């Protein structure tokens, strides 16, 4: 028998998401915020407050749990895929120092502030603990949960705005590390407070189980994928593996999110076909993510915001300050660039699934005190989920890693009347009745609207071995070179480096300036896209071009890839033939 409640809920979710996402773009906010607000508006919380019918019922939300579990598993796998072993070699100790500094400051501020709020003001006591012990335990668990960052909202904002660059790469690695650290610290705290008498075997399993299961599954899928060729087969393989990991994690009582994260790390690091697998999954994952965020919005408890109280306000404010100041301290300590130091903190504000899961676990282990903490976390999540994506967007835009074209309001490509005209036009063509249609010109879209501003550069005195190390982790085959005064001096092409691999006697003598292509073909930020396309047609072998302002010929203002330019033309329905 057809379950109409689920069918109607799914219809409401996807149509509501379409409208909410379009409204979000009109308001210049991330689509993920639109999806969350759509879910919040259509969910039981708002309906009960306003005494309205419930479009997405509580029972439907429970029955859609497998869908949200799959979406969250895909998100954690993708975050793990960004945080593979190549990334560890690239960052070395720096990313660990950054994560440790940011997490330590966030934990310290939140734990201290929440403990003092209860001890000096609220004076809540949970038996069998004293008021002081209750305050310390509350501070401990609030601090540990505060470390977690929402991977889903962060990943969706990056994807929507096509962000790419050092800040984005650092953010994805940091999200993976922070969630790993938060879950591990939470498991240790739970064991120390509530299960210390049971020995350490259970704790050892909770910590090592995700590592063993995730690593084993990653290696099995990496080997299995070698026997497959079709994109559809990769999709079936990965989705089946994620469900299997989820089931096994619940049976063996280990953290499923942590297991999926490790699965992604191992699969990306061990599979020669990771990029094909990732591309195959990317073809189908967006509707799942959309449903996930609408369901997440519908699951938010709006009424908990009225019960967040003083300790909740302290949690929200101190976590925000901790993430901001901790990232500034950590990036400076680990010698990250100026843009990362200034903007990374904004990108770490979102919080949702991991925090909710930890709070629910705590409520199960500590029914009275845990329920109090869970109520505060649920209220705080409403705040962080609604404003977190905006902060992520702002941080990525300020870092210069979002093309301006991605920020322009994406209007509907056609009005209703024009759309009807085109439907009739296409139907006439299908019937064999000829008609003509003239494509519009892109108009005032310029190179500066699509260029990427935060560019990884090489100093002209960089040694050959350091140059190779940089190149091995780069996504490009051309590399801009600057001097110690940040003046642009030229481009290094990968072919120049490749030729030297067969001359080992020269390696110790070579620095970056010896391999320069001076005065390379560049673009003007105020050129039109059509003029830039003509340049690309004349230089078909060049993958990307530096963007140089003629008024400051020694300053590199950005880069433009061929793919970015062609994608911009396609999105504007321009004639590039």
Secondary structure, 3 states (H helix, E strand, C coil): CCCHHHHHHHHHHHHHHHHHHHHHHHCCCCHHHHHHHHHHHHCHHHHHHHCCCCCCCHHHHHHCHHHHHHHHHHHHHHHHHHCCHHHHHHHCCHHHHHHHHHHHHHHHHHHHHHHHHHHHHHCCCCCCCCHHHHHHHHHHHHHHHHCCCCHHHHHHHHHHCCCCCHHHHHHHHHHHHHHHHHHHHHHHHHHHHHCHHHCCHHHHHHHHHHHHHHHHHHHHHHHHHCCCCCHHHHHHHHHHHHHHHHHHHHHCCCCHHHHHHHHHHHHHHHCCCHHHHHHHHHCCHHHHHHHHHHHHHHHCCHHHHHHCHHHHHHHHHHHHHHHHHHHHHHHHHCCCCHHHHHHHHHHHCCCCHHHHHHHHHHHHHCHHHHHHHHHHHHHHHHHHHHHHHHHHHHHHHHCCCCCHHHHCCCCCCCCHHHHHHHHHHHHHHHCCCCCCCCCCCCCCCEHHHHCECCCCCEECCCEHHHHHHHHHCCCCCEEEEECCCCCEEEEEEHHHHHHHCCCHHHHHHCEHHHHCECCCCEECCCCEHHHHHHHHHHCCCCCEEEEECHHHCCCEEEEEEHHHHHHHHHHCCCCCC
